[in-house]
Structure formats: structure tokens, C-alpha cells
Amino acid sequence: MGRNKKQNPFAARKRQKRENAPERPDRRALPYEEIKRDNAAFIKYYHLQAICADEDEWTQFLASIRDNLPTTFRVTGFKDEAKALLSIIETQLFTEYVRAVAELHEKRPEEVERPLCLPWYPNGLAYQLHLTRKDIRRSEPLYRLHNFLIVETTAGGISRQEAVSMIPPIVLDVRPTDKVLDMCAAPGSKTAQLIEALHAAPEEHKIPPGFVLANDVDNNRCYMLVHQAKRLNSPCLLVTNHDSSAFPNLLVTQSDGSRGILKFDKILCDVPCSGDGTLRKNPDIWLKWNLAQAYNLHGIQYRIVRRGAEMLEVGGRLVYSTCSLNPIENEAVLQRILKEADGALELVDAGHLVPGLKYKPGMTQWKLATKEVDQIFTSFDEVPESLHTIIRPGMFPLPEEEMKKIGLEKCLRVLPHLQDSGGFFVAVLEKRRRLDFEKNDVAAVVEQNEQVKEPQLDAEGKPIEEKSVPWGPQRKKRRLHGYKEDPYVFFGENDADYAAIKEFYQLDESLSQRCLLTRCVTDKKKNIYYCSDRIRDLVVNNEHNIKMINTGVKTFVRCENRHTVHPFRLAQEGLQTSNAFMGASRRIQVEREDLVMMLNCTDPTQPPSTHELRKETQERCKELGVGSCILKYVDERFTLYTVGWRGTSSLRAYVHKDETIHILRLLGADLSKFETNKYEEARVAAAAAAAEAGKDAEVEGEAEGESESSGEGAATTPMDTEEVATKS
């Protein structure tokens, strides 16, 4: 530290305290202690709220919430091959599942309970396994199931998600034309569902007219969100990083060319909460649960849903949800916003959208208590003055007459024991008219944007440049806002690269070149992305108004070599978008045998020769010059498109490993080449290490033996010494 640099007294005290503290034991050396699933305050508080009808049901509730959570997953519904994948899951995977579970629990196969198809999830695309995450990760008989879940999740074929977490996007009832906002989107499982709903009618729209704007306040979690949503490769997604409770009004270009305030058709407010509905999945909550969490979160939950209601279009739908069972975070928040809206918002019953789901109606009466639940309050008058800053009047139930008007019983309360799930709360609001406190001043937003565009100057009058670095380990102070993102540079009207791409791939005129973009200002573009028209309009009008983390799907990638005539290849990620605009010149239809052979070739330096392909494929290859192409395979159940590369004398598939396995699985090909058993690999590695250690020990033993024998030959007795001395 510099001699004249002032020290931070807080850091110095903290450092001194750490140095003087007794040495902490190494917890990693201790055996793992099972968390005690009990909390007296939790049990007392919820028993007091009468969330169950009687004592028998309360006993069932406690037994269920102390048990581990079963694993659930859903199949990505909008993909063409969804039905084929579902058929493979219901036959091959579940047959293997029954065998593995029987081996794990030492049962006969007929005694094993088969996976449950969730009755309320649309089209039977979601399943619940009677196994925990821990069972699947740590049991050798289940390694094939574990591999399947990992590979198909990465490839975008399925999504692993808690069952109750799937409910809010279903009751939001998203259509392909909707403008959708997910206010607290990370880590992204619900956002993925919203994207699937947006792409639910590919036969009607090449690209959905609607979009999903996914936002989160935490910069690090925004990148988790991008990772989750990118599996679906949608050009209709924009990820932003902002405080949801103060989300800015966004500008859009209207049909007459003027600019207006964006209003959303559907808004999801899955707000931050205490999370006590996830106790089965996160047992550590048992150790730290207290009522102070709910009191602290009530205000931010209210501000988020209030801001969401302001941004909602008249006639639009807003879903408020939490993974908490606490009425302070649920019904108390809703009654507050409904009372303030004064008829502009209405609670609606959405039970018909989830037929077969077991739930309880929303609560109309509840009590409040101190943090330790040692004092109970039924009205604000009973609250001590010392707690007035923590417990507020709006947290108590409204009078009976007012409560009847807002209809809180229309909310959905899902309890763990009802269908062996987690706990969840869902409410659906619809907007009947504009809110009295709603602000829609376009001129003010435009003026604010113009002010933000002006560069900040330092003392010398030079513009201050914010450091721009790629995402990685970020400092704590950067957690919420992160670093400055790379710019979004859209193609101009006369872009030379686009003209070359259009000619080579015979692109349709309906593909708007204005929607192609890069993430850097350079003449030599590397990655080219594509986004929808509406997303482009949002980015152009608001890039200085809100921090944008990610948008667009990778469509073209620079790939130059001495044989190719065109510098850009197709990207597999963007093929489901770009395929609809491609001409016939760079397409090859292949048979199953050809595609299987190409996918099984994992060495890029030894691609399959065109002479190994079927005669029809060889003839088509002769017509193609070197470069990227689309491989098309038609099955009676689905049609597959993958990116290929036509070499001078070869043809190969250009897809990553997980998608390769996904496609081979759909084709019914042998996957043993890609199957990995981490337990067997660990045993082989341990045996090799033991053999190596044995060799080292043997070498050391031989070396010691040689040393001892040479030492014995060199040793002399006293008589020998005397003889030597006499001779000399």
C-alpha cells in the first residue's frame, strides 16, 4: 500500500477482527450433516393462518414439505420433432427408468411407479419422476437418465423445471402476436416457456409478430437468463438489466411513423420472495426462515406489480406469482394494488387454463406477528409503536365489504401435499381502463433519451469512456449494473456483406437486412445476428434509455479458407429462423444413412468423403460449390434441418455435440459412442492411479535396495583399517 494512501478504517477493522478470531475448523473434512427440517416459528405461523382445512390435512402438509422434491421436466413444444421426442421418452427412456429404479431400490420392475404425466400441462408434454435431483446425480444405475436430461436440456429438446413454476406462463396465455414483458426473469425457465408460447404457430408466421422482453435487476443473473433462453434460438427476445420497480417507459415507432409509449399485452411479475414454498428443493431455508423477510419484501413486491400495471395495455393480462406461502407477500400485495387501482384492475379466475391442477382459493383473512411469532396482531391498532416501520396498515386484511369486491378467492394457492409438488401462489389481473397514476408523456421520454445520448465530459472537457470488458467474474459492486455492453450495430441499406450473402444463399426479399446486426463497429464482420423488426425498433429507440444485455440469434459466421468462394457460413443456432428465407441453391436432401454417418464423424479433419454417400446425394453434391449448406432430412413424423459443409471432396454436418446426440436419438441411431458413465470412468482412473502408484513404490523399493547393497560393500571394519594403515 502506498505510503501516503489513506487506509479504509472499516476494512482495517474487519481484517483485524479476522486475524484475531479463533481458527475455524475445516468443514470440508467433516461429514455432511443432514439439515434438520424444522422451524418452530414457521410451523406456528402457518398453523395460525389456517392454510389447511383441518388437522389431518395440516399433518399431510408438514410431512410433504419436509420431504424431498421430485424431478420434473417438460418437452419443448413448438419444435417440429417434439412428438417424436415425446414418443422416445415414453418408450425407451421410461423403460430404462423402470429398470434403473428397480436396480437402485432392489425392487422388481413391476413394483416401480412409472413417471407421472402432469395432467394440467398442455398437450401432455410435462412429466414428474419419482426421484430427487440427488438420486439422479449420485446413483450409477441412473446415469443414462442423467445423461439424457443434460444433453436434451442443452440441445433445447427439454427443460428441467419445477412443476409449480410452469403454472404462471400457462395462465398468462401468451399468443404469437403478444408483446410480453417478464419483469423478474432470471434464471429464465419461465422466460423459456413464454418464448415457446410465442413460437407456437410456425405454420402461420415465419417469425412471430410478438416479442418477449426479459428483464432482471441483477447483472450476473441476466447472463444466466441469456444462457437459458438462448437454447431456444428466438429472434424475438430482448434481455435487459434494470430495476423492475422503476422500469422506464420505452418508445416504439407507431404505424404512422410517430413515436409512442410501449404498452405490453402480457406481463409476468414473478417477484422476489422469501421462497418458503421451495423448502423441499432448498432445505437450507428451514435454518433461516423468519417473518422479517416477508415484511422487508412486501414493499418491493408492491412496487414491481404497480409498475407492471402501469405498463400494461388496456385489456391486457398481468400474472403476479411468488414461490411463497405467506399472505403478506401474496394477498396483502394484491389487495393493496387493487384498492389503489380503484376498478382499473380486476382479478380473474384462471383455473380453467390448468385443468387437473389441485389448488386452494386465495385467503381473505390472515394475521400478522412479530419476527419470532410470539405476538399476534389482527389489526394495526394492536401493533406496538416500535414495529410501525416494519408492520404497515396495508398488510392487514381489508374490511369484509371491501374484500368481497376484489375477490381474492380467485387466486391460486398450490400447497405441496396436494399433488406432491412445491408451494406456489398465482394471481391473474386484467386491466379494464387506464390507471389514474399512469404516466404516458412521450415528449418527456424523448427528452430524457436525448439527454442520456450526450457524452459525459471530464474536467478537461474530454468524453469519459466506460470500460467495456467481456462477461466474467465481476466485482461485488458491479453485481447490479455490471459493465458497459458492446454496441448493437445494424446493417445499413447498402451493406456489401449483405449483398454477397444474399446472392450466395439466394435469400428471400422478405428477410429484412435492417434486422441483421453485429456487436462491434468494424468493416470485417465476424458474427452476424438476426432479430425481429419489433426488437430492432425497441433497440434503436431505447438503447440509451435502458441497459440491453442481449438480443438476436447468431445467423452467419465468418469462415474463410482458400477453397471457399464465400466468406460466411450458416450458424446452426439461427437455422430455424434463416431456413425460411433460404433459396434452393445451397440445399441437399439426405437419407437417414447419410445423415447418421455424417453425425457420427466427430473428427473434423477426416470428414466423410462424398463417395461414401448414396448416389443421389453424390449427384447433388456435384452441383454445389465449396461452402456452407443446409442438410434436409424428411421423416414421416418430422423434418430435420441441419447446417452442413460441402468440402472439395467431402460433406459433413456442422452441429455441436449435444445437438448431434439429440438428432441421432431422433433417428434411432446407436448412441453408445457418445454414452459416458462417469462412475466407470472414475473407477478406471482410480485403478490407473493405483497402478501408477504401485509402480512408483516398486521403483523406490528397488532404489533403496541398491543403495543398501552398495553401502554394505563400502563399509570397513577396524581390522581392515589397521591393515591399510600398516601397508601404507
Disulfide bonds with the S-S distance in Angstrom:
none
